[in-house]
Amino acid sequence: MEIDRLMGSANSVQIIRTRKETMTSTTLEFDLPNLNSDIKAGEFVMVWIPGVDEIPMSVSFWDTPRASITIKEVGDATKHLSSLSVGDWIGIRGPFGNHFTLDAEKALLVGGGIGIAPLQSLVYELLDTEKEVHLIVGAKTKDELILYDFEEIAIDSFHLYITTDDGTVGQKGFVTDKVKELLESYKFDKIYTCGPEMMMVTLLQIARSYGISFEASLERYMKCGCGICGTCGIDSGGELVCIDGPIFTGEKLNKMNDFGQSFRDSTGQKKEF
């Protein structure tokens, strides 16, 4: 049935590994053996926490059949999800949305805070296709920095840069400052990013001024993840982040009035950033 395809493949999965990334961020690993195709970098799943809620989460890593999600504790659902242990069960529905494209020969990836999650798979997908990858990982402070296993990647085509707002580790300053610095020495084909929306607004402005292609992963409140509820609507043109995104090109973002300006809460009311 069409509704079954639309709602996504639902699986009950058992957590097989947990990893504390920071004091408030946790990665959960589980197997998804029944998918018809691979999950691509940028796609997301709806995660059902039994007795609590169902929430959207980026897939932070995929290596058939192993998948992982990285959770930052910001509310009841995420706090409960972060507290689960090996052997606990959750529901996974999806994957949903579109994905990053792999058409850059020299790519600059910029992850801010928990926004590094959907970029982890992208790093490996680009490296597997022999692309040159420059990755900036930023956070407010050392205790909020998520590095996964990036420091262990020993490939000449991979370059890692770390920034913190307070300088507790890496270079002091914003990721956008590091981007401007790198653009003085390198010519990139594309900037990929995920993180706080105002950070991505600034990155889009930089990419536009340098004539660099741009892709960003947007976060919006979602209830269904598959275009039924409409809560993730953006602008007034009928675009839905769950269906038309979450990855948007610079060209599309340039035409969006809501990007960097407003979002919708759980009731559908617009709020300013």
Rosetta blueprint (number, residue, H / E / L):
1 M L
2 E H
3 I H
4 D H
5 R H
6 L H
7 M H
8 G L
9 S L
10 A E
11 N E
12 S E
13 V E
14 Q E
15 I L
16 I L
17 R E
18 T E
19 R E
20 K E
21 E L
22 T L
23 M L
24 T L
25 S E
26 T E
27 T E
28 L E
29 E E
30 F E
31 D E
32 L L
33 P L
34 N L
35 L L
36 N L
37 S L
38 D L
39 I L
40 K L
41 A L
42 G L
43 E L
44 F E
45 V E
46 M E
47 V E
48 W E
49 I E
50 P L
51 G L
52 V L
53 D E
54 E E
55 I E
56 P E
57 M E
58 S E
59 V E
60 S E
61 F E
62 W E
63 D E
64 T L
65 P L
66 R E
67 A E
68 S E
69 I E
70 T E
71 I E
72 K E
73 E L
74 V L
75 G L
76 D H
77 A H
78 T H
79 K H
80 H H
81 L H
82 S H
83 S L
84 L L
85 S L
86 V L
87 G L
88 D L
89 W E
90 I E
91 G E
92 I E
93 R E
94 G E
95 P E
96 F E
97 G L
98 N L
99 H L
100 F L
101 T L
102 L L
103 D L
104 A L
105 E L
106 K E
107 A E
108 L E
109 L E
110 V E
111 G E
112 G E
113 G H
114 I H
115 G H
116 I H
117 A H
118 P H
119 L H
120 Q H
121 S H
122 L H
123 V H
124 Y H
125 E H
126 L H
127 L H
128 D H
129 T L
130 E L
131 K L
132 E E
133 V E
134 H E
135 L E
136 I E
137 V E
138 G E
139 A E
140 K L
141 T L
142 K H
143 D H
144 E H
145 L L
146 I L
147 L L
148 Y L
149 D L
150 F H
151 E H
152 E H
153 I L
154 A L
155 I L
156 D L
157 S L
158 F E
159 H E
160 L E
161 Y E
162 I E
163 T E
164 T E
165 D L
166 D L
167 G L
168 T L
169 V L
170 G L
171 Q E
172 K E
173 G L
174 F L
175 V H
176 T H
177 D H
178 K H
179 V H
180 K H
181 E H
182 L H
183 L H
184 E L
185 S L
186 Y L
187 K L
188 F L
189 D L
190 K E
191 I E
192 Y E
193 T E
194 C E
195 G L
196 P L
197 E H
198 M H
199 M H
200 M H
201 V H
202 T H
203 L H
204 L H
205 Q H
206 I H
207 A H
208 R H
209 S H
210 Y H
211 G L
212 I L
213 S E
214 F E
215 E E
216 A E
217 S E
218 L L
219 E L
220 R L
221 Y L
222 M L
223 K L
224 C L
225 G L
226 C L
227 G L
228 I L
229 C L
230 G L
231 T L
232 C L
233 G E
234 I E
235 D L
236 S L
237 G L
238 G L
239 E E
240 L E
241 V H
242 C H
243 I H
244 D H
245 G L
246 P L
247 I E
248 F E
249 T E
250 G H
251 E H
252 K H
253 L H
254 N H
255 K L
256 M L
257 N L
258 D L
259 F L
260 G L
261 Q L
262 S E
263 F E
264 R E
265 D L
266 S L
267 T L
268 G L
269 Q L
270 K E
271 K E
272 E E
273 F L
